Amino acid sequence: MTRRLEDRVAVVTGAAKGMGGEICLALAREGAHLALAAREEAPLEALGREVEALGRRALVVPTDVTDEAAVEQLVARTRQALGGRIDILVNGAGVTGPIETPVWEITAEEWDHVLAVNLKGTFLPIKHVLPVMIAQRDGKIVNISGTSGLRGYKLRAAYSSSKWALRGLTRTVALEAGPYGVTVNALHPGIVGGDRMDRLCREKARKRGGAPEQVYQEYVEEMALRRVTTAGDIASAIVFLVSDASRNMTGQSVTVDGGWDV
């Protein structure tokens, strides 16, 4: 069976663990070569070996996405090592920020950190990858936002604000990039099973004085399908959004959340 992304070159930020790692492996299985970007080198190296075991090339580039010089280097090294093109950009780097915290208790430093990673850390890769795609007159960009960018999210003001901002960035860049054949879409995961969800449930439970299992069940009961989204669910949606199957979709918000936001 023909792989949908045969020999395309993808840059993925936030690639090291969890959802990011699953996205990278899904892209590799479909034939893409990967530039893997995240802050921690050791998990990237391990992921790179998994990608190479699938017969794809993997370039490991430890990167702070809030540092413009580091992002420029990521783009330059990707082009140098993987043939000059960049066909796909998945902006997956992100932080959760303060949990169960009213806006008046969020520090300016916490606010700045969330906006720097989630918003600036998406803007900078777009800024430096998009000229490559414009020159090619082809490319796919996916920004990973979240369902907290679709509605208000009580006690998560910094995180929700950053995700709402990503929707505006996505739609605006879609208008600017569209004439050059580049699509730009946002993927909105619901809460995704794994280490991050476990930490979220523990922190919510600690602040409320309850049990993590109770917090987890509350989330499940809010979902129409009564099942938590997996990293694999997100990776499958990413593959669709960066493949030719979505060639006439741009500026869109695609939600994968088990029906949490219905």
DRENPA-3360 file (N, C-alpha, C; in nm, 2 decimals, always signed):
BEGIN
1 = MTRRLEDR = +0.08/-0.12/+0.00/+0.00/+0.00/+0.00/+0.09/+0.12/+0.00 ~ +0.06/+0.22/-0.08/+0.13/+0.34/-0.09/+0.12/+0.42/+0.03 ~ +0.24/+0.47/+0.08/+0.24/+0.55/+0.20/+0.21/+0.70/+0.16 ~ +0.13/+0.76/+0.24/+0.08/+0.89/+0.20/+0.18/+1.01/+0.21 ~ +0.29/+0.99/+0.28/+0.38/+1.10/+0.29/+0.52/+1.06/+0.25 ~ +0.53/+0.97/+0.15/+0.66/+0.92/+0.10/+0.76/+1.02/+0.07 ~ +0.87/+1.02/+0.14/+0.99/+1.11/+0.12/+0.96/+1.25/+0.15 ~ +0.85/+1.29/+0.21/+0.83/+1.43/+0.25/+0.92/+1.45/+0.38;
9 = VAVVTGAA = +0.95/+1.58/+0.40/+1.03/+1.62/+0.51/+0.94/+1.70/+0.61 ~ +0.94/+1.65/+0.74/+0.86/+1.71/+0.84/+0.94/+1.76/+0.96 ~ +0.91/+1.88/+1.00/+0.97/+1.93/+1.13/+0.86/+1.92/+1.23 ~ +0.89/+1.86/+1.35/+0.79/+1.85/+1.46/+0.86/+1.90/+1.58 ~ +0.79/+2.00/+1.64/+0.84/+2.06/+1.77/+0.76/+1.99/+1.88 ~ +0.82/+1.99/+2.00/+0.76/+1.91/+2.11/+0.76/+1.77/+2.08 ~ +0.87/+1.72/+2.02/+0.87/+1.58/+1.96/+0.91/+1.48/+2.06 ~ +0.97/+1.52/+2.17/+1.04/+1.42/+2.25/+0.96/+1.31/+2.31;
17 = KGMGGEIC = +0.84/+1.34/+2.36/+0.77/+1.24/+2.44/+0.62/+1.24/+2.41 ~ +0.55/+1.14/+2.46/+0.40/+1.13/+2.46/+0.34/+1.16/+2.32 ~ +0.25/+1.25/+2.32/+0.18/+1.28/+2.19/+0.28/+1.32/+2.08 ~ +0.38/+1.40/+2.11/+0.48/+1.44/+2.01/+0.55/+1.32/+1.95 ~ +0.59/+1.23/+2.03/+0.66/+1.11/+1.98/+0.57/+1.02/+1.90 ~ +0.44/+1.01/+1.94/+0.35/+0.93/+1.86/+0.32/+0.99/+1.72 ~ +0.31/+1.13/+1.72/+0.30/+1.20/+1.59/+0.41/+1.17/+1.50 ~ +0.54/+1.18/+1.55/+0.65/+1.15/+1.47/+0.66/+1.01/+1.41;
25 = LALAREGA = +0.62/+0.91/+1.50/+0.62/+0.78/+1.45/+0.52/+0.75/+1.34 ~ +0.40/+0.82/+1.36/+0.29/+0.80/+1.26/+0.34/+0.86/+1.13 ~ +0.40/+0.98/+1.13/+0.45/+1.04/+1.01/+0.56/+0.95/+0.94 ~ +0.64/+0.90/+1.02/+0.75/+0.81/+0.97/+0.69/+0.68/+0.90 ~ +0.59/+0.63/+0.97/+0.52/+0.51/+0.91/+0.46/+0.54/+0.77 ~ +0.42/+0.67/+0.75/+0.36/+0.71/+0.63/+0.47/+0.75/+0.53 ~ +0.60/+0.74/+0.56/+0.70/+0.76/+0.47/+0.78/+0.89/+0.48 ~ +0.75/+0.97/+0.59/+0.82/+1.10/+0.60/+0.95/+1.09/+0.67;
33 = HLALAARE = +1.04/+1.18/+0.64/+1.17/+1.19/+0.71/+1.15/+1.30/+0.81 ~ +1.21/+1.29/+0.93/+1.18/+1.38/+1.04/+1.29/+1.46/+1.09 ~ +1.27/+1.59/+1.12/+1.35/+1.67/+1.21/+1.28/+1.68/+1.34 ~ +1.35/+1.63/+1.44/+1.29/+1.62/+1.58/+1.34/+1.73/+1.67 ~ +1.25/+1.81/+1.72/+1.28/+1.93/+1.80/+1.21/+1.93/+1.93 ~ +1.29/+1.94/+2.04/+1.24/+1.96/+2.17/+1.36/+2.00/+2.26 ~ +1.34/+2.03/+2.38/+1.45/+2.08/+2.47/+1.54/+1.97/+2.51 ~ +1.48/+1.85/+2.54/+1.56/+1.74/+2.60/+1.62/+1.65/+2.49;
41 = EAPLEALG = +1.75/+1.64/+2.50/+1.82/+1.56/+2.39/+1.80/+1.41/+2.40 ~ +1.81/+1.35/+2.52/+1.81/+1.21/+2.53/+1.68/+1.15/+2.48 ~ +1.56/+1.20/+2.51/+1.44/+1.14/+2.46/+1.43/+1.16/+2.30 ~ +1.49/+1.27/+2.25/+1.49/+1.29/+2.11/+1.58/+1.18/+2.04 ~ +1.69/+1.15/+2.10/+1.78/+1.05/+2.05/+1.71/+0.91/+2.04 ~ +1.64/+0.88/+2.15/+1.57/+0.75/+2.15/+1.46/+0.75/+2.04 ~ +1.39/+0.86/+2.03/+1.29/+0.86/+1.93/+1.35/+0.86/+1.79 ~ +1.46/+0.92/+1.77/+1.53/+0.92/+1.64/+1.56/+0.78/+1.60;
49 = REVEALGR = +1.60/+0.70/+1.70/+1.64/+0.56/+1.67/+1.51/+0.48/+1.62 ~ +1.40/+0.51/+1.69/+1.27/+0.45/+1.65/+1.23/+0.48/+1.50 ~ +1.25/+0.61/+1.47/+1.22/+0.66/+1.33/+1.31/+0.59/+1.23 ~ +1.44/+0.58/+1.26/+1.53/+0.51/+1.17/+1.50/+0.37/+1.16 ~ +1.45/+0.30/+1.26/+1.42/+0.16/+1.26/+1.30/+0.14/+1.16 ~ +1.23/+0.24/+1.13/+1.12/+0.24/+1.03/+1.17/+0.27/+0.89 ~ +1.30/+0.28/+0.88/+1.36/+0.31/+0.74/+1.35/+0.45/+0.70 ~ +1.33/+0.54/+0.79/+1.32/+0.69/+0.76/+1.44/+0.76/+0.82;
57 = RALVVPTD = +1.48/+0.87/+0.77/+1.59/+0.95/+0.83/+1.53/+1.03/+0.94 ~ +1.62/+1.05/+1.04/+1.58/+1.13/+1.16/+1.69/+1.22/+1.20 ~ +1.66/+1.35/+1.21/+1.76/+1.45/+1.25/+1.72/+1.50/+1.39 ~ +1.80/+1.49/+1.48/+1.78/+1.53/+1.62/+1.83/+1.67/+1.64 ~ +1.75/+1.77/+1.67/+1.79/+1.91/+1.69/+1.73/+1.96/+1.82 ~ +1.80/+1.95/+1.94/+1.75/+2.01/+2.06/+1.73/+2.16/+2.04 ~ +1.61/+2.20/+2.07/+1.56/+2.34/+2.04/+1.47/+2.39/+2.14 ~ +1.50/+2.52/+2.18/+1.41/+2.60/+2.26/+1.33/+2.68/+2.16;
65 = VTDEAAVE = +1.20/+2.65/+2.15/+1.12/+2.72/+2.05/+1.10/+2.87/+2.08 ~ +1.13/+2.91/+2.20/+1.11/+3.05/+2.23/+1.24/+3.13/+2.19 ~ +1.34/+3.07/+2.14/+1.47/+3.13/+2.11/+1.48/+3.14/+1.96 ~ +1.47/+3.26/+1.90/+1.47/+3.27/+1.76/+1.59/+3.22/+1.69 ~ +1.71/+3.24/+1.75/+1.83/+3.19/+1.69/+1.83/+3.03/+1.68 ~ +1.78/+2.97/+1.79/+1.77/+2.82/+1.79/+1.67/+2.77/+1.68 ~ +1.56/+2.84/+1.66/+1.46/+2.80/+1.56/+1.52/+2.82/+1.42 ~ +1.60/+2.93/+1.40/+1.66/+2.95/+1.27/+1.76/+2.83/+1.24;
73 = QLVARTRQ = +1.83/+2.79/+1.35/+1.93/+2.68/+1.33/+1.85/+2.55/+1.30 ~ +1.74/+2.53/+1.36/+1.66/+2.41/+1.34/+1.62/+2.41/+1.19 ~ +1.58/+2.52/+1.13/+1.54/+2.52/+0.99/+1.66/+2.50/+0.90 ~ +1.77/+2.56/+0.93/+1.89/+2.55/+0.85/+1.94/+2.41/+0.85 ~ +1.95/+2.35/+0.97/+2.00/+2.21/+0.98/+1.91/+2.11/+0.91 ~ +1.78/+2.14/+0.92/+1.68/+2.05/+0.85/+1.70/+2.05/+0.70 ~ +1.72/+2.17/+0.64/+1.73/+2.18/+0.50/+1.87/+2.12/+0.46 ~ +1.97/+2.14/+0.53/+2.10/+2.09/+0.50/+2.11/+1.94/+0.50;
81 = ALGGRIDI = +2.04/+1.88/+0.60/+2.05/+1.74/+0.62/+1.95/+1.66/+0.55 ~ +1.84/+1.72/+0.52/+1.73/+1.64/+0.46/+1.68/+1.68/+0.32 ~ +1.77/+1.75/+0.25/+1.75/+1.77/+0.11/+1.70/+1.90/+0.06 ~ +1.69/+2.00/+0.16/+1.66/+2.14/+0.12/+1.51/+2.17/+0.13 ~ +1.42/+2.08/+0.13/+1.28/+2.10/+0.14/+1.23/+2.09/+0.28 ~ +1.12/+2.16/+0.31/+1.04/+2.13/+0.43/+0.90/+2.13/+0.39 ~ +0.84/+2.01/+0.39/+0.70/+1.99/+0.34/+0.60/+2.00/+0.45 ~ +0.64/+1.97/+0.57/+0.54/+1.97/+0.68/+0.60/+2.03/+0.81;
89 = LVNGAGVT = +0.52/+2.11/+0.88/+0.56/+2.16/+1.01/+0.44/+2.13/+1.10 ~ +0.48/+2.06/+1.21/+0.38/+2.04/+1.32/+0.43/+2.11/+1.44 ~ +0.36/+2.21/+1.49/+0.39/+2.28/+1.61/+0.33/+2.22/+1.73 ~ +0.40/+2.14/+1.80/+0.35/+2.06/+1.91/+0.40/+2.10/+2.04 ~ +0.50/+2.19/+2.05/+0.56/+2.23/+2.18/+0.46/+2.31/+2.26 ~ +0.45/+2.28/+2.39/+0.36/+2.35/+2.47/+0.37/+2.32/+2.62 ~ +0.32/+2.41/+2.70/+0.32/+2.38/+2.85/+0.18/+2.41/+2.90 ~ +0.15/+2.35/+3.02/+0.02/+2.36/+3.07/+0.00/+2.48/+3.16;
97 = GPIETPVW = +0.10/+2.53/+3.22/+0.09/+2.65/+3.31/+0.01/+2.62/+3.43 ~ -0.03/+2.73/+3.51/-0.09/+2.71/+3.64/-0.23/+2.63/+3.62 ~ -0.25/+2.54/+3.72/-0.37/+2.46/+3.72/-0.45/+2.49/+3.84 ~ -0.59/+2.50/+3.82/-0.68/+2.53/+3.93/-0.64/+2.66/+4.00 ~ -0.61/+2.76/+3.92/-0.56/+2.88/+3.97/-0.64/+3.00/+3.92 ~ -0.71/+3.08/+4.00/-0.78/+3.19/+3.95/-0.69/+3.29/+3.89 ~ -0.74/+3.37/+3.80/-0.65/+3.46/+3.73/-0.58/+3.56/+3.82 ~ -0.64/+3.60/+3.93/-0.57/+3.70/+4.02/-0.46/+3.63/+4.10;
105 = EITAEEWD = -0.44/+3.50/+4.09/-0.33/+3.44/+4.16/-0.22/+3.40/+4.06 ~ -0.24/+3.41/+3.93/-0.13/+3.38/+3.84/-0.03/+3.49/+3.84 ~ +0.10/+3.45/+3.85/+0.20/+3.55/+3.85/+0.23/+3.60/+3.71 ~ +0.29/+3.71/+3.70/+0.33/+3.76/+3.56/+0.43/+3.67/+3.50 ~ +0.52/+3.61/+3.58/+0.62/+3.52/+3.52/+0.56/+3.40/+3.47 ~ +0.46/+3.34/+3.54/+0.39/+3.22/+3.49/+0.31/+3.26/+3.36 ~ +0.25/+3.37/+3.36/+0.18/+3.41/+3.24/+0.27/+3.42/+3.12 ~ +0.38/+3.49/+3.14/+0.48/+3.51/+3.03/+0.53/+3.38/+2.98;
113 = HVLAVNLK = +0.56/+3.29/+3.07/+0.62/+3.16/+3.03/+0.52/+3.08/+2.94 ~ +0.39/+3.08/+2.98/+0.29/+3.00/+2.90/+0.28/+3.07/+2.76 ~ +0.27/+3.20/+2.76/+0.25/+3.26/+2.63/+0.38/+3.25/+2.54 ~ +0.49/+3.25/+2.61/+0.62/+3.24/+2.53/+0.63/+3.10/+2.46 ~ +0.60/+3.00/+2.54/+0.61/+2.86/+2.48/+0.50/+2.83/+2.38 ~ +0.38/+2.85/+2.43/+0.26/+2.81/+2.35/+0.23/+2.90/+2.23 ~ +0.26/+3.03/+2.24/+0.23/+3.12/+2.13/+0.35/+3.16/+2.05 ~ +0.45/+3.22/+2.12/+0.57/+3.26/+2.05/+0.64/+3.13/+2.00;
121 = GTFLPIKH = +0.64/+3.02/+2.07/+0.70/+2.90/+2.03/+0.63/+2.83/+1.91 ~ +0.51/+2.89/+1.87/+0.45/+2.84/+1.74/+0.48/+2.95/+1.64 ~ +0.47/+3.08/+1.67/+0.50/+3.18/+1.58/+0.64/+3.17/+1.52 ~ +0.74/+3.14/+1.60/+0.88/+3.14/+1.54/+0.90/+3.03/+1.44 ~ +0.86/+2.91/+1.47/+0.88/+2.81/+1.36/+0.80/+2.84/+1.23 ~ +0.68/+2.90/+1.25/+0.61/+2.94/+1.13/+0.69/+3.05/+1.05 ~ +0.73/+3.14/+1.13/+0.81/+3.26/+1.06/+0.92/+3.21/+0.98 ~ +1.00/+3.11/+1.03/+1.12/+3.06/+0.96/+1.10/+2.95/+0.86;
129 = VLPVMIAQ = +0.99/+2.87/+0.88/+0.96/+2.76/+0.78/+0.88/+2.81/+0.67 ~ +0.79/+2.90/+0.69/+0.70/+2.95/+0.58/+0.77/+3.00/+0.46 ~ +0.88/+3.08/+0.47/+0.95/+3.12/+0.35/+1.00/+3.01/+0.26 ~ +1.04/+2.89/+0.32/+1.08/+2.78/+0.25/+0.96/+2.72/+0.17 ~ +0.85/+2.71/+0.24/+0.73/+2.65/+0.18/+0.67/+2.75/+0.07 ~ +0.68/+2.88/+0.09/+0.64/+2.97/-0.01/+0.72/+2.95/-0.14 ~ +0.85/+2.94/-0.12/+0.94/+2.92/-0.24/+0.91/+2.79/-0.31 ~ +0.87/+2.69/-0.24/+0.83/+2.56/-0.30/+0.69/+2.57/-0.36;
137 = RDGKIVNI = +0.61/+2.67/-0.31/+0.47/+2.68/-0.34/+0.39/+2.55/-0.30 ~ +0.43/+2.51/-0.18/+0.37/+2.39/-0.13/+0.41/+2.37/+0.01 ~ +0.32/+2.32/+0.10/+0.35/+2.29/+0.24/+0.23/+2.28/+0.32 ~ +0.25/+2.21/+0.44/+0.14/+2.19/+0.53/+0.19/+2.22/+0.67 ~ +0.11/+2.31/+0.74/+0.14/+2.35/+0.87/+0.02/+2.31/+0.96 ~ +0.05/+2.25/+1.07/-0.05/+2.22/+1.17/-0.01/+2.27/+1.31 ~ -0.09/+2.35/+1.37/-0.06/+2.40/+1.50/-0.15/+2.33/+1.60 ~ -0.09/+2.27/+1.70/-0.16/+2.19/+1.80/-0.21/+2.29/+1.91;
145 = SGTSGLRG = -0.34/+2.31/+1.91/-0.40/+2.40/+2.01/-0.47/+2.32/+2.12 ~ -0.60/+2.33/+2.14/-0.66/+2.25/+2.24/-0.81/+2.29/+2.25 ~ -0.89/+2.21/+2.31/-1.03/+2.25/+2.33/-1.05/+2.37/+2.42 ~ -0.94/+2.40/+2.50/-0.95/+2.52/+2.58/-0.94/+2.65/+2.50 ~ -0.91/+2.63/+2.37/-0.91/+2.74/+2.27/-1.04/+2.75/+2.20 ~ -1.14/+2.67/+2.24/-1.27/+2.68/+2.18/-1.38/+2.73/+2.27 ~ -1.35/+2.73/+2.40/-1.45/+2.78/+2.50/-1.37/+2.83/+2.62 ~ -1.43/+2.90/+2.71/-1.37/+2.94/+2.83/-1.33/+2.82/+2.92;
153 = YKLRAAYS = -1.22/+2.83/+2.99/-1.17/+2.72/+3.07/-1.13/+2.78/+3.21 ~ -1.23/+2.76/+3.30/-1.22/+2.82/+3.43/-1.09/+2.77/+3.50 ~ -1.02/+2.87/+3.57/-0.90/+2.84/+3.65/-0.78/+2.80/+3.56 ~ -0.78/+2.83/+3.43/-0.67/+2.80/+3.34/-0.65/+2.92/+3.25 ~ -0.65/+3.04/+3.30/-0.66/+3.16/+3.21/-0.54/+3.17/+3.12 ~ -0.42/+3.15/+3.17/-0.30/+3.16/+3.08/-0.30/+3.06/+2.97 ~ -0.33/+2.93/+3.00/-0.33/+2.83/+2.90/-0.44/+2.85/+2.80 ~ -0.56/+2.88/+2.85/-0.67/+2.90/+2.76/-0.65/+3.02/+2.67;
161 = SSKWALRG = -0.59/+3.13/+2.72/-0.56/+3.25/+2.64/-0.46/+3.21/+2.53 ~ -0.36/+3.13/+2.56/-0.26/+3.10/+2.46/-0.32/+3.01/+2.35 ~ -0.42/+2.92/+2.38/-0.48/+2.84/+2.28/-0.58/+2.92/+2.20 ~ -0.65/+3.01/+2.26/-0.74/+3.10/+2.18/-0.65/+3.18/+2.08 ~ -0.54/+3.23/+2.12/-0.45/+3.30/+2.04/-0.40/+3.22/+1.92 ~ -0.38/+3.09/+1.94/-0.33/+3.01/+1.83/-0.44/+2.99/+1.72 ~ -0.56/+3.00/+1.76/-0.67/+3.00/+1.66/-0.66/+3.12/+1.57 ~ -0.64/+3.24/+1.63/-0.63/+3.36/+1.55/-0.50/+3.35/+1.46;
169 = LTRTVALE = -0.39/+3.31/+1.52/-0.27/+3.29/+1.44/-0.29/+3.20/+1.32 ~ -0.35/+3.09/+1.35/-0.38/+2.99/+1.24/-0.46/+3.05/+1.13 ~ -0.57/+3.11/+1.16/-0.66/+3.17/+1.06/-0.59/+3.28/+0.98 ~ -0.51/+3.36/+1.05/-0.45/+3.47/+0.98/-0.34/+3.42/+0.89 ~ -0.25/+3.33/+0.94/-0.15/+3.28/+0.85/-0.20/+3.20/+0.73 ~ -0.32/+3.13/+0.75/-0.38/+3.06/+0.64/-0.41/+3.16/+0.53 ~ -0.46/+3.28/+0.56/-0.49/+3.38/+0.46/-0.36/+3.43/+0.39 ~ -0.26/+3.44/+0.46/-0.13/+3.49/+0.41/-0.06/+3.39/+0.32;
177 = AGPYGVTV = -0.07/+3.26/+0.36/+0.00/+3.15/+0.30/-0.07/+3.09/+0.19 ~ -0.21/+3.10/+0.19/-0.29/+3.03/+0.09/-0.25/+3.06/-0.06 ~ -0.23/+3.18/-0.09/-0.19/+3.21/-0.24/-0.07/+3.13/-0.28 ~ +0.01/+3.08/-0.19/+0.13/+3.01/-0.23/+0.12/+2.86/-0.22 ~ -0.01/+2.81/-0.20/-0.03/+2.67/-0.19/+0.00/+2.60/-0.06 ~ +0.01/+2.68/+0.04/+0.04/+2.63/+0.18/-0.08/+2.63/+0.26 ~ -0.11/+2.52/+0.32/-0.23/+2.51/+0.41/-0.19/+2.52/+0.56 ~ -0.27/+2.59/+0.64/-0.24/+2.61/+0.78/-0.37/+2.58/+0.86;
185 = NALHPGIV = -0.36/+2.48/+0.94/-0.48/+2.43/+1.02/-0.44/+2.42/+1.17 ~ -0.54/+2.42/+1.25/-0.52/+2.39/+1.40/-0.59/+2.26/+1.44 ~ -0.52/+2.19/+1.52/-0.58/+2.07/+1.57/-0.61/+2.09/+1.72 ~ -0.73/+2.06/+1.77/-0.77/+2.09/+1.90/-0.79/+1.95/+1.98 ~ -0.69/+1.90/+2.04/-0.71/+1.78/+2.12/-0.79/+1.81/+2.25 ~ -0.87/+1.71/+2.29/-0.92/+1.72/+2.42/-0.82/+1.67/+2.52 ~ -0.85/+1.64/+2.64/-0.75/+1.59/+2.73/-0.71/+1.45/+2.68 ~ -0.57/+1.43/+2.67/-0.52/+1.31/+2.61/-0.45/+1.23/+2.72;
193 = GGDRMDRL = -0.49/+1.10/+2.72/-0.44/+1.01/+2.82/-0.28/+1.00/+2.81 ~ -0.22/+0.98/+2.93/-0.08/+0.98/+2.94/-0.03/+1.05/+3.06 ~ +0.10/+1.08/+3.06/+0.17/+1.14/+3.18/+0.11/+1.28/+3.21 ~ +0.08/+1.36/+3.10/+0.04/+1.49/+3.12/-0.10/+1.49/+3.19 ~ -0.19/+1.40/+3.14/-0.32/+1.39/+3.20/-0.31/+1.35/+3.34 ~ -0.22/+1.25/+3.37/-0.21/+1.20/+3.51/-0.16/+1.32/+3.60 ~ -0.07/+1.40/+3.55/-0.02/+1.51/+3.63/-0.13/+1.61/+3.66 ~ -0.21/+1.64/+3.55/-0.32/+1.73/+3.57/-0.42/+1.68/+3.67;
201 = CREKARKR = -0.46/+1.56/+3.66/-0.55/+1.50/+3.76/-0.50/+1.51/+3.90 ~ -0.37/+1.47/+3.92/-0.31/+1.48/+4.05/-0.31/+1.62/+4.11 ~ -0.28/+1.72/+4.02/-0.27/+1.86/+4.07/-0.41/+1.91/+4.10 ~ -0.50/+1.88/+4.01/-0.64/+1.92/+4.04/-0.69/+1.86/+4.17 ~ -0.66/+1.73/+4.19/-0.71/+1.67/+4.31/-0.64/+1.72/+4.44 ~ -0.51/+1.76/+4.43/-0.44/+1.81/+4.54/-0.50/+1.95/+4.58 ~ -0.53/+2.03/+4.48/-0.58/+2.16/+4.51/-0.73/+2.16/+4.56 ~ -0.80/+2.06/+4.52/-0.94/+2.04/+4.56/-0.95/+1.97/+4.69;
209 = GGAPEQVY = -0.85/+1.88/+4.72/-0.86/+1.80/+4.83/-0.93/+1.67/+4.81 ~ -0.94/+1.62/+4.68/-1.00/+1.50/+4.64/-0.90/+1.40/+4.59 ~ -0.95/+1.30/+4.51/-0.87/+1.19/+4.46/-0.85/+1.21/+4.31 ~ -0.73/+1.18/+4.25/-0.71/+1.19/+4.11/-0.81/+1.11/+4.03 ~ -0.84/+0.99/+4.08/-0.94/+0.91/+4.01/-1.07/+0.98/+3.99 ~ -1.11/+1.05/+4.08/-1.24/+1.13/+4.07/-1.23/+1.23/+3.97 ~ -1.12/+1.31/+3.96/-1.10/+1.41/+3.86/-1.10/+1.34/+3.72 ~ -1.03/+1.23/+3.71/-1.03/+1.16/+3.58/-1.17/+1.12/+3.53;
217 = QEYVEEMA = -1.25/+1.07/+3.63/-1.38/+1.02/+3.59/-1.47/+1.14/+3.55 ~ -1.45/+1.26/+3.61/-1.53/+1.38/+3.58/-1.50/+1.41/+3.43 ~ -1.38/+1.40/+3.39/-1.35/+1.43/+3.25/-1.42/+1.33/+3.16 ~ -1.41/+1.20/+3.19/-1.47/+1.10/+3.11/-1.62/+1.12/+3.10 ~ -1.69/+1.16/+3.20/-1.83/+1.17/+3.20/-1.88/+1.29/+3.12 ~ -1.79/+1.39/+3.09/-1.82/+1.50/+3.01/-1.81/+1.47/+2.86 ~ -1.75/+1.35/+2.83/-1.73/+1.32/+2.69/-1.84/+1.24/+2.63 ~ -1.89/+1.28/+2.51/-2.00/+1.21/+2.45/-1.97/+1.06/+2.43;
225 = LRRVTTAG = -1.84/+1.03/+2.40/-1.81/+0.89/+2.37/-1.76/+0.82/+2.50 ~ -1.75/+0.89/+2.61/-1.71/+0.83/+2.73/-1.58/+0.76/+2.72 ~ -1.49/+0.81/+2.64/-1.35/+0.76/+2.64/-1.25/+0.87/+2.62 ~ -1.14/+0.85/+2.68/-1.03/+0.96/+2.67/-0.96/+0.94/+2.54 ~ -0.92/+1.06/+2.48/-0.85/+1.06/+2.36/-0.71/+1.01/+2.38 ~ -0.66/+0.93/+2.29/-0.52/+0.88/+2.30/-0.43/+0.96/+2.21 ~ -0.30/+0.94/+2.23/-0.20/+1.00/+2.15/-0.21/+0.95/+2.00 ~ -0.25/+0.83/+1.99/-0.27/+0.77/+1.86/-0.38/+0.84/+1.78;
233 = DIASAIVF = -0.49/+0.87/+1.85/-0.60/+0.95/+1.79/-0.55/+1.08/+1.73 ~ -0.47/+1.15/+1.81/-0.41/+1.28/+1.76/-0.32/+1.26/+1.64 ~ -0.24/+1.16/+1.65/-0.14/+1.13/+1.54/-0.22/+1.10/+1.41 ~ -0.32/+1.02/+1.42/-0.40/+0.99/+1.30/-0.46/+1.12/+1.24 ~ -0.51/+1.21/+1.32/-0.56/+1.33/+1.27/-0.46/+1.42/+1.21 ~ -0.34/+1.42/+1.26/-0.23/+1.50/+1.21/-0.19/+1.44/+1.07 ~ -0.18/+1.31/+1.06/-0.15/+1.25/+0.93/-0.25/+1.29/+0.82 ~ -0.38/+1.30/+0.86/-0.48/+1.34/+0.76/-0.45/+1.49/+0.72;
241 = LVSDASRN = -0.42/+1.57/+0.82/-0.41/+1.72/+0.79/-0.28/+1.75/+0.72 ~ -0.18/+1.67/+0.72/-0.06/+1.69/+0.64/-0.05/+1.61/+0.51 ~ -0.16/+1.53/+0.48/-0.16/+1.45/+0.36/-0.24/+1.53/+0.25 ~ -0.24/+1.47/+0.13/-0.31/+1.53/+0.02/-0.46/+1.52/+0.04 ~ -0.51/+1.43/+0.14/-0.65/+1.41/+0.16/-0.71/+1.54/+0.21 ~ -0.63/+1.63/+0.27/-0.69/+1.76/+0.32/-0.65/+1.88/+0.24 ~ -0.62/+1.85/+0.11/-0.56/+1.96/+0.02/-0.64/+2.09/+0.01 ~ -0.77/+2.08/+0.03/-0.85/+2.20/+0.02/-0.91/+2.25/+0.16;
249 = MTGQSVTV = -0.84/+2.21/+0.26/-0.87/+2.26/+0.40/-0.76/+2.36/+0.45 ~ -0.80/+2.47/+0.48/-0.70/+2.56/+0.55/-0.78/+2.66/+0.64 ~ -0.71/+2.71/+0.74/-0.76/+2.80/+0.84/-0.87/+2.73/+0.93 ~ -0.87/+2.60/+0.94/-0.97/+2.53/+1.01/-0.93/+2.48/+1.14 ~ -1.03/+2.46/+1.23/-1.00/+2.40/+1.36/-1.06/+2.26/+1.37 ~ -0.98/+2.16/+1.38/-1.02/+2.02/+1.38/-1.01/+1.97/+1.53 ~ -1.12/+1.93/+1.58/-1.13/+1.89/+1.72/-1.13/+1.73/+1.73 ~ -1.05/+1.68/+1.82/-1.04/+1.54/+1.85/-1.05/+1.53/+2.00;
257 = DGGWDV = -1.17/+1.51/+2.06/-1.18/+1.52/+2.20/-1.28/+1.42/+2.26 ~ -1.33/+1.32/+2.18/-1.43/+1.23/+2.23/-1.57/+1.29/+2.26 ~ -1.59/+1.41/+2.20/-1.71/+1.48/+2.22/-1.72/+1.56/+2.35 ~ -1.61/+1.61/+2.40/-1.61/+1.69/+2.52/-1.67/+1.82/+2.50 ~ -1.64/+1.88/+2.38/-1.68/+2.02/+2.35/-1.82/+2.02/+2.27 ~ -1.88/+1.91/+2.26/-2.01/+1.91/+2.18/-2.12/+1.99/+2.26;
% end
